[in-house]
Amino acid sequence: MESRDDPSDEAQGLRLVRAFLSLPPDRRAEVLAFVEDLVRVHARPEEGQEISPI
């Protein structure tokens, strides 16, 4: 049985989405750019492999 003090992943995700949508458009763009940079850094291919364009 889950505790009320331990929010589910779904609830946390919904809070993040709500917080993101409450940001002004310029701040949303900053968040998206930051996340894209994180993905790019963590998704680097192994040596000898190429990155496919998105």
DSSP file (Angstrom, degrees, kcal/mol; ACC not computed):
  #  RESIDUE AA STRUCTURE BP1 BP2  ACC     N-H-->O    O-->H-N    N-H-->O    O-->H-N    TCO  KAPPA ALPHA  PHI   PSI    X-CA   Y-CA   Z-CA
    1    1 A M              0   0    0      0, 0.0     2,-0.2     0, 0.0     0, 0.0   0.000 360.0 360.0 360.0 133.2    0.0    0.0    0.0
    2    2 A E        -     0   0    0      1,-0.1     2,-0.2     2,-0.0     6,-0.0  -0.529 360.0-126.1 -82.5 144.3    1.4    3.4   -1.0
    3    3 A S    >   -     0   0    0     -2,-0.2     3,-1.0     1,-0.1    -1,-0.1  -0.594  10.8-131.8 -84.9 147.7    1.8    6.2    1.5
    4    4 A R  T 3  S+     0   0    0      1,-0.2    -1,-0.1    -2,-0.2    -2,-0.0   0.736 107.7  62.2 -69.0 -21.6    0.3    9.6    1.0
    5    5 A D  T 3  S+     0   0    0      1,-0.2    -1,-0.2     2,-0.1    -3,-0.0   0.646  95.1  65.8 -77.5 -14.7    3.7   11.1    1.8
    6    6 A D  S <  S-     0   0    0     -3,-1.0    -1,-0.2     0, 0.0    -3,-0.1  -0.809  82.2-151.4-111.2  90.2    5.3    9.4   -1.1
    7    7 A P        -     0   0    0      0, 0.0    -3,-0.1     0, 0.0    -2,-0.1  -0.274  20.7-110.8 -64.5 146.4    3.8   10.9   -4.3
    8    8 A S     >  -     0   0    0      1,-0.1     4,-2.3    -6,-0.0     5,-0.2  -0.227  23.6-110.5 -70.6 162.9    3.6    8.6   -7.3
    9    9 A D  H  > S+     0   0    0      1,-0.2     4,-2.6     2,-0.2     5,-0.2   0.878 119.7  55.0 -60.3 -37.8    5.7    9.2  -10.4
   10   10 A E  H  > S+     0   0    0      2,-0.2     4,-2.4     1,-0.2    -1,-0.2   0.920 107.8  47.9 -63.3 -43.4    2.6   10.2  -12.3
   11   11 A A  H  > S+     0   0    0      2,-0.2     4,-2.0     1,-0.2    -1,-0.2   0.907 112.7  48.6 -64.9 -41.5    1.7   12.8   -9.8
   12   12 A Q  H  X S+     0   0    0     -4,-2.3     4,-2.1     2,-0.2    -1,-0.2   0.903 111.0  51.1 -65.0 -40.1    5.2   14.3   -9.8
   13   13 A G  H  X S+     0   0    0     -4,-2.6     4,-2.5     1,-0.2    -2,-0.2   0.909 108.8  50.5 -62.2 -42.7    5.2   14.3  -13.6
   14   14 A L  H  X S+     0   0    0     -4,-2.4     4,-2.6     1,-0.2    -1,-0.2   0.883 109.0  51.9 -63.9 -37.6    1.9   16.1  -13.7
   15   15 A R  H  X S+     0   0    0     -4,-2.0     4,-2.5     2,-0.2    -1,-0.2   0.906 109.8  49.6 -64.0 -40.6    3.3   18.7  -11.3
   16   16 A L  H  X S+     0   0    0     -4,-2.1     4,-2.6     2,-0.2    -2,-0.2   0.922 111.7  47.9 -63.4 -43.9    6.3   19.2  -13.5
   17   17 A V  H  X S+     0   0    0     -4,-2.5     4,-2.7     2,-0.2    -2,-0.2   0.929 112.4  49.2 -62.6 -44.9    4.1   19.7  -16.6
   18   18 A R  H  X S+     0   0    0     -4,-2.6     4,-1.3     1,-0.2    -2,-0.2   0.908 112.2  48.1 -61.6 -42.3    1.9   22.1  -14.8
   19   19 A A  H  < S+     0   0    0     -4,-2.5     4,-0.5     2,-0.2    -1,-0.2   0.912 112.0  50.0 -64.3 -42.1    4.9   24.1  -13.5
   20   20 A F  H >< S+     0   0    0     -4,-2.6     3,-1.4     1,-0.2    -2,-0.2   0.930 110.4  49.4 -61.5 -45.9    6.4   24.2  -17.0
   21   21 A L  H 3< S+     0   0    0     -4,-2.7    -1,-0.2     1,-0.3    -2,-0.2   0.739 104.5  59.6 -68.1 -21.8    3.1   25.4  -18.6
   22   22 A S  T 3< S+     0   0    0     -4,-1.3    -1,-0.3    -3,-0.2    -2,-0.2   0.586  87.1  98.6 -82.2  -8.6    2.8   28.1  -16.0
   23   23 A L  S <  S-     0   0    0     -3,-1.4    -3,-0.0    -4,-0.5     5,-0.0  -0.433  85.3-103.9 -74.7 151.1    6.1   29.6  -17.1
   24   24 A P    >>  -     0   0    0      0, 0.0     4,-2.1     0, 0.0     3,-0.7  -0.396  39.4-103.5 -67.4 156.2    6.2   32.6  -19.5
   25   25 A P  H 3> S+     0   0    0      0, 0.0     4,-2.0     0, 0.0     5,-0.1   0.825 119.6  53.8 -53.5 -38.1    7.1   31.6  -23.1
   26   26 A D  H 3> S+     0   0    0      1,-0.2     4,-1.4     2,-0.2     5,-0.1   0.879 110.3  46.8 -67.5 -35.9   10.7   32.9  -22.9
   27   27 A R  H <> S+     0   0    0     -3,-0.7     4,-2.3     2,-0.2    -1,-0.2   0.861 108.5  55.5 -72.6 -35.5   11.4   30.8  -19.8
   28   28 A R  H  X S+     0   0    0     -4,-2.1     4,-2.7     1,-0.2    -2,-0.2   0.915 105.9  52.5 -59.8 -42.2    9.9   27.7  -21.4
   29   29 A A  H  X S+     0   0    0     -4,-2.0     4,-2.3     1,-0.2    -1,-0.2   0.887 108.5  50.5 -61.7 -39.2   12.3   28.2  -24.3
   30   30 A E  H  X S+     0   0    0     -4,-1.4     4,-2.3     2,-0.2    -1,-0.2   0.916 110.8  48.6 -64.1 -43.1   15.2   28.3  -21.8
   31   31 A V  H  X S+     0   0    0     -4,-2.3     4,-2.6     2,-0.2    -2,-0.2   0.929 111.9  48.9 -63.0 -45.7   14.0   25.1  -20.1
   32   32 A L  H  X S+     0   0    0     -4,-2.7     4,-2.5     1,-0.2    -1,-0.2   0.907 111.3  49.5 -61.8 -42.3   13.6   23.3  -23.5
   33   33 A A  H  X S+     0   0    0     -4,-2.3     4,-2.1     2,-0.2    -1,-0.2   0.905 111.3  49.9 -63.6 -41.0   17.1   24.4  -24.5
   34   34 A F  H  X S+     0   0    0     -4,-2.3     4,-2.2     2,-0.2    -2,-0.2   0.926 112.2  46.6 -62.5 -46.0   18.6   23.2  -21.2
   35   35 A V  H  X S+     0   0    0     -4,-2.6     4,-2.6     1,-0.2    -2,-0.2   0.899 110.6  52.7 -65.5 -40.5   16.8   19.8  -21.5
   36   36 A E  H  X S+     0   0    0     -4,-2.5     4,-2.4     1,-0.2    -1,-0.2   0.897 109.1  50.3 -62.0 -39.6   18.0   19.4  -25.1
   37   37 A D  H  X S+     0   0    0     -4,-2.1     4,-2.3     2,-0.2    -2,-0.2   0.917 110.2  49.9 -63.6 -42.9   21.6   20.1  -24.1
   38   38 A L  H  X S+     0   0    0     -4,-2.2     4,-2.4     2,-0.2    -2,-0.2   0.922 111.8  47.9 -60.7 -44.4   21.3   17.5  -21.3
   39   39 A V  H  X S+     0   0    0     -4,-2.6     4,-1.5     1,-0.2    -1,-0.2   0.916 110.9  51.5 -62.9 -43.0   19.9   14.9  -23.8
   40   40 A R  H  < S+     0   0    0     -4,-2.4    -1,-0.2     1,-0.2    -2,-0.2   0.909 112.0  46.3 -61.4 -42.9   22.7   15.7  -26.3
   41   41 A V  H >< S+     0   0    0     -4,-2.3     3,-0.8     1,-0.2    -1,-0.2   0.905 117.8  41.7 -66.9 -42.5   25.4   15.2  -23.6
   42   42 A H  H 3< S+     0   0    0     -4,-2.4    -1,-0.2     1,-0.2    -2,-0.2   0.607 111.4  56.0 -84.1 -11.4   24.0   12.0  -22.2
   43   43 A A  T 3< S+     0   0    0     -4,-1.5    -1,-0.2    -5,-0.2    -2,-0.2   0.110  71.7 141.5-107.3  21.1   23.1   10.5  -25.6
   44   44 A R    <   -     0   0    0     -3,-0.8     3,-0.1     1,-0.1     6,-0.1  -0.409  52.0-119.6 -64.4 136.0   26.5   10.7  -27.2
   45   45 A P        -     0   0    0      0, 0.0     3,-0.1     0, 0.0    -1,-0.1  -0.260  29.2 -94.7 -72.8 162.9   27.3    7.7  -29.3
   46   46 A E    >   -     0   0    0      1,-0.2     3,-2.0     4,-0.1     0, 0.0  -0.267  63.3 -70.0 -65.7 162.8   30.1    5.3  -28.7
   47   47 A E  T 3  S+     0   0    0      1,-0.3    -1,-0.2    -3,-0.1     3,-0.1  -0.310 123.6  24.6 -57.5 137.1   33.3    6.0  -30.6
   48   48 A G  T 3  S+     0   0    0      1,-0.3     2,-0.3    -3,-0.1    -1,-0.3   0.320 100.1 105.6  90.7  -8.6   32.9    5.2  -34.3
   49   49 A Q    <   -     0   0    0     -3,-2.0    -1,-0.3     0, 0.0     2,-0.3  -0.765  62.9-133.0-103.1 152.7   29.2    5.8  -34.3
   50   50 A E        -     0   0    0     -2,-0.3     2,-0.5    -3,-0.1    -4,-0.1  -0.728  16.5-117.6-102.5 152.7   27.4    8.8  -35.8
   51   51 A I        -     0   0    0     -2,-0.3    -7,-0.1    -6,-0.1    -8,-0.0  -0.758  29.1-133.8 -84.8 130.1   24.6   10.8  -34.2
   52   52 A S        -     0   0    0     -2,-0.5     2,-0.0     1,-0.1    -1,-0.0  -0.672  26.6-108.6 -84.1 139.7   21.5   10.7  -36.3
   53   53 A P              0   0    0      0, 0.0    -1,-0.1     0, 0.0     0, 0.0  -0.335 360.0 360.0 -67.3 147.6   19.8   14.1  -36.9
   54   54 A I              0   0    0     -2,-0.0    -2,-0.0     0, 0.0     0, 0.0   0.424 360.0 360.0 -94.1 360.0   16.6   14.7  -35.1
